[in-house]
């Protein structure tokens, strides 16, 4: 394992797990208020959110940051 991965607090956590845990904790409505992206506000689903986040680095970074802030104090 590289040193970079040792310092990565998200190593081993899938994007799907991150999204599901955030939805369970906050719900879609609160997520759409915290991070302004349409996939949280308009007909949200885990699948559509994952598809969007895999293509959109800035949005993925915001979701990962919220996850770390919420669950990895």
FIKOLZA-1660 file (N, C-alpha, C; in steps of 0.1 Angstrom, whole numbers, plus 5000, padded with zeros to 4 digits):
% residues 73
   i   px   py   pz ch aa at
   1 5008 4988 5000  A  X  N
   1 5000 5000 5000  A  X CA
   1 5009 5012 5000  A  X  C
   2 5006 5022 4992  A  X  N
   2 5014 5034 4991  A  X CA
   2 5011 5043 5002  A  X  C
   3 5021 5052 5005  A  X  N
   3 5020 5062 5016  A  X CA
   3 5008 5071 5013  A  X  C
   4 5005 5074 5001  A  X  N
   4 4994 5082 4998  A  X CA
   4 4981 5076 5002  A  X  C
   5 4979 5063 5001  A  X  N
   5 4967 5056 5005  A  X CA
   5 4967 5056 5020  A  X  C
   6 4978 5054 5027  A  X  N
   6 4978 5054 5042  A  X CA
   6 4973 5067 5047  A  X  C
   7 4975 5078 5041  A  X  N
   7 4971 5091 5045  A  X CA
   7 4957 5095 5040  A  X  C
   8 4951 5086 5033  A  X  N
   8 4937 5089 5027  A  X CA
   8 4927 5084 5036  A  X  C
   9 4919 5093 5043  A  X  N
   9 4909 5088 5053  A  X CA
   9 4897 5080 5046  A  X  C
  10 4896 5082 5033  A  X  N
  10 4885 5075 5026  A  X CA
  10 4890 5062 5019  A  X  C
  11 4902 5058 5021  A  X  N
  11 4907 5046 5015  A  X CA
  11 4899 5034 5020  A  X  C
  12 4894 5026 5010  A  X  N
  12 4886 5015 5013  A  X CA
  12 4871 5017 5015  A  X  C
  13 4867 5030 5014  A  X  N
  13 4853 5033 5015  A  X CA
  13 4848 5037 5001  A  X  C
  14 4838 5030 4996  A  X  N
  14 4832 5032 4983  A  X CA
  14 4824 5045 4982  A  X  C
  15 4823 5050 4971  A  X  N
  15 4815 5062 4969  A  X CA
  15 4800 5059 4972  A  X  C
  16 4796 5047 4968  A  X  N
  16 4782 5042 4971  A  X CA
  16 4780 5042 4986  A  X  C
  17 4789 5037 4994  A  X  N
  17 4788 5037 5008  A  X CA
  17 4787 5051 5014  A  X  C
  18 4795 5060 5009  A  X  N
  18 4795 5074 5013  A  X CA
  18 4781 5080 5011  A  X  C
  19 4776 5079 4998  A  X  N
  19 4763 5084 4995  A  X CA
  19 4752 5078 5004  A  X  C
  20 4752 5065 5005  A  X  N
  20 4741 5059 5013  A  X CA
  20 4741 5063 5028  A  X  C
  21 4753 5064 5033  A  X  N
  21 4754 5069 5047  A  X CA
  21 4750 5083 5049  A  X  C
  22 4753 5092 5039  A  X  N
  22 4749 5106 5040  A  X CA
  22 4734 5107 5039  A  X  C
  23 4728 5099 5030  A  X  N
  23 4713 5099 5028  A  X CA
  23 4707 5094 5040  A  X  C
  24 4712 5084 5046  A  X  N
  24 4706 5078 5058  A  X CA
  24 4707 5089 5070  A  X  C
  25 4718 5096 5071  A  X  N
  25 4720 5105 5082  A  X CA
  25 4712 5118 5080  A  X  C
  26 4713 5124 5067  A  X  N
  26 4707 5137 5065  A  X CA
  26 4693 5136 5058  A  X  C
  27 4692 5126 5049  A  X  N
  27 4680 5126 5040  A  X CA
  27 4683 5135 5028  A  X  C
  28 4676 5132 5017  A  X  N
  28 4678 5139 5004  A  X CA
  28 4676 5154 5005  A  X  C
  29 4666 5158 5012  A  X  N
  29 4663 5173 5013  A  X CA
  29 4674 5180 5020  A  X  C
  30 4679 5175 5031  A  X  N
  30 4690 5182 5038  A  X CA
  30 4702 5182 5030  A  X  C
  31 4705 5171 5023  A  X  N
  31 4717 5170 5014  A  X CA
  31 4716 5181 5003  A  X  C
  32 4704 5183 4998  A  X  N
  32 4703 5193 4987  A  X CA
  32 4705 5207 4992  A  X  C
  33 4702 5209 5005  A  X  N
  33 4705 5222 5011  A  X CA
  33 4720 5224 5014  A  X  C
  34 4726 5214 5018  A  X  N
  34 4740 5214 5022  A  X CA
  34 4749 5215 5010  A  X  C
  35 4746 5207 4999  A  X  N
  35 4754 5207 4987  A  X CA
  35 4744 5209 4975  A  X  C
  36 4745 5220 4969  A  X  N
  36 4736 5224 4958  A  X CA
  36 4739 5217 4945  A  X  C
  37 4734 5205 4944  A  X  N
  37 4735 5198 4931  A  X CA
  37 4721 5192 4928  A  X  C
  38 4717 5192 4916  A  X  N
  38 4704 5188 4912  A  X CA
  38 4701 5173 4915  A  X  C
  39 4710 5165 4915  A  X  N
  39 4708 5151 4917  A  X CA
  39 4703 5148 4932  A  X  C
  40 4705 5157 4941  A  X  N
  40 4700 5156 4954  A  X CA
  40 4686 5162 4955  A  X  C
  41 4682 5171 4947  A  X  N
  41 4670 5178 4948  A  X CA
  41 4659 5173 4939  A  X  C
  42 4662 5169 4927  A  X  N
  42 4652 5165 4917  A  X CA
  42 4652 5150 4914  A  X  C
  43 4642 5144 4919  A  X  N
  43 4640 5129 4918  A  X CA
  43 4653 5122 4921  A  X  C
  44 4658 5123 4934  A  X  N
  44 4670 5118 4938  A  X CA
  44 4670 5102 4939  A  X  C
  45 4681 5097 4935  A  X  N
  45 4684 5082 4937  A  X CA
  45 4699 5080 4939  A  X  C
  46 4702 5069 4945  A  X  N
  46 4716 5066 4947  A  X CA
  46 4723 5064 4934  A  X  C
  47 4716 5057 4925  A  X  N
  47 4722 5054 4911  A  X CA
  47 4725 5067 4903  A  X  C
  48 4716 5076 4903  A  X  N
  48 4718 5088 4895  A  X CA
  48 4728 5097 4902  A  X  C
  49 4729 5097 4915  A  X  N
  49 4739 5105 4922  A  X CA
  49 4753 5099 4920  A  X  C
  50 4754 5086 4920  A  X  N
  50 4767 5080 4917  A  X CA
  50 4772 5083 4903  A  X  C
  51 4763 5082 4894  A  X  N
  51 4767 5085 4880  A  X CA
  51 4772 5099 4878  A  X  C
  52 4765 5109 4885  A  X  N
  52 4769 5123 4884  A  X CA
  52 4782 5125 4891  A  X  C
  53 4783 5120 4903  A  X  N
  53 4795 5122 4911  A  X CA
  53 4808 5116 4905  A  X  C
  54 4806 5105 4898  A  X  N
  54 4818 5099 4891  A  X CA
  54 4823 5107 4879  A  X  C
  55 4814 5116 4874  A  X  N
  55 4818 5124 4862  A  X CA
  55 4821 5138 4866  A  X  C
  56 4818 5142 4879  A  X  N
  56 4819 5156 4883  A  X CA
  56 4828 5158 4895  A  X  C
  57 4840 5160 4893  A  X  N
  57 4850 5160 4904  A  X CA
  57 4847 5170 4915  A  X  C
  58 4843 5182 4912  A  X  N
  58 4840 5193 4922  A  X CA
  58 4829 5188 4931  A  X  C
  59 4818 5182 4926  A  X  N
  59 4807 5177 4934  A  X CA
  59 4811 5165 4942  A  X  C
  60 4819 5156 4937  A  X  N
  60 4824 5145 4944  A  X CA
  60 4832 5150 4956  A  X  C
  61 4840 5160 4954  A  X  N
  61 4849 5165 4965  A  X CA
  61 4840 5171 4976  A  X  C
  62 4829 5178 4973  A  X  N
  62 4820 5183 4983  A  X CA
  62 4814 5172 4991  A  X  C
  63 4809 5162 4984  A  X  N
  63 4803 5150 4991  A  X CA
  63 4813 5143 5000  A  X  C
  64 4825 5141 4995  A  X  N
  64 4835 5134 5003  A  X CA
  64 4839 5143 5015  A  X  C
  65 4840 5156 5013  A  X  N
  65 4843 5165 5024  A  X CA
  65 4832 5165 5035  A  X  C
  66 4819 5165 5031  A  X  N
  66 4808 5164 5040  A  X CA
  66 4808 5151 5048  A  X  C
  67 4811 5140 5041  A  X  N
  67 4812 5127 5047  A  X CA
  67 4823 5127 5058  A  X  C
  68 4835 5132 5055  A  X  N
  68 4846 5133 5065  A  X CA
  68 4842 5142 5076  A  X  C
  69 4836 5153 5074  A  X  N
  69 4832 5163 5084  A  X CA
  69 4822 5157 5093  A  X  C
  70 4813 5149 5088  A  X  N
  70 4802 5143 5095  A  X CA
  70 4806 5130 5103  A  X  C
  71 4813 5122 5097  A  X  N
  71 4816 5108 5103  A  X CA
  71 4830 5106 5108  A  X  C
  72 4840 5114 5104  A  X  N
  72 4854 5111 5107  A  X CA
  72 4860 5122 5115  A  X  C
  73 4854 5126 5126  A  X  N
  73 4860 5137 5134  A  X CA
  73 4873 5133 5140  A  X  C
% end
